[in-house]
Every structure is written in structure tokens, then in C-alpha cells.
Amino acid sequence: MEKIGDEVHLNEEEATGGSKPHVMRWVLGVSLVLIVIAMSLVWLIPSIFG
């Protein structure tokens, strides 16, 4: 952190409060795959048995 006049400048790690492990990317990816599978089953099961 450095202070220039009244402004405080933070680097990326200081601004976010720590490291970024990219967990959200995995959560979103897995969620997308699961919803595609679920929506496919909702569409396929009635068409097969109906």
C-alpha cells in the first residue's frame, strides 16, 4: 500500500484480501454441466415414455 497525497493505492492482493483460488470458475462450470444434463432429462424422458 502506498499513499500519494490523499489517495491510497493498493495492489491486487491487498485489495481482494488475499489469494484467488479460482473456485468460482469450477462452481460455475460444474453447475452449467449439471443444468444441461437436468434439462436434457426433462426433455428426453417425456419424449421417450410419452
Backbone torsions as a table, in degrees:
resi	resn	phi	psi	omega
1	MET	NA	134.3	175.0
2	GLU	-133.2	145.2	-178.1
3	LYS	-112.2	123.6	177.6
4	ILE	-119.3	104.6	-175.7
5	GLY	65.5	-123.9	177.8
6	ASP	-91.9	-4.9	-176.4
7	GLU	-93.4	140.7	175.9
8	VAL	-111.7	125.3	-179.4
9	HIS	-108.7	124.2	179.3
10	LEU	-113.2	147.1	171.8
11	ASN	-82.2	176.2	-173.5
12	GLU	-61.9	-42.1	-178.6
13	GLU	-66.7	-39.8	178.5
14	GLU	-68.0	-36.8	-177.8
15	ALA	-70.6	-36.0	-178.2
16	THR	-89.3	-11.5	178.2
17	GLY	84.3	15.5	177.5
18	GLY	150.2	-159.4	-177.9
19	SER	-82.1	162.9	178.3
20	LYS	-118.1	105.4	-174.6
21	PRO	-83.2	3.4	178.3
22	HIS	61.8	32.2	178.4
23	VAL	-69.6	-36.5	-177.3
24	MET	-61.3	-34.7	178.6
25	ARG	-62.1	-41.5	178.1
26	TRP	-68.2	-40.8	179.7
27	VAL	-61.6	-45.3	-179.8
28	LEU	-67.1	-39.8	179.3
29	GLY	-65.0	-46.0	179.5
30	VAL	-66.2	-40.3	177.8
31	SER	-61.6	-40.8	179.4
32	LEU	-63.5	-44.4	178.7
33	VAL	-63.1	-43.2	-179.8
34	LEU	-64.8	-39.5	-180.0
35	ILE	-70.6	-33.7	176.0
36	VAL	-65.3	-42.2	177.7
37	ILE	-64.3	-45.5	-179.3
38	ALA	-62.9	-44.3	-179.8
39	MET	-67.5	-34.3	176.6
40	SER	-65.5	-41.1	177.9
41	LEU	-65.8	-39.8	178.1
42	VAL	-61.6	-34.2	-179.0
43	TRP	-84.1	-38.9	-174.5
44	LEU	-78.2	-41.1	-175.2
45	ILE	-60.9	-48.1	177.1
46	PRO	-65.1	-32.7	-179.2
47	SER	-73.0	-28.6	178.7
48	ILE	-79.0	-45.7	-174.0
49	PHE	-97.4	-0.4	-175.0
50	GLY	-102.8	NA	NA
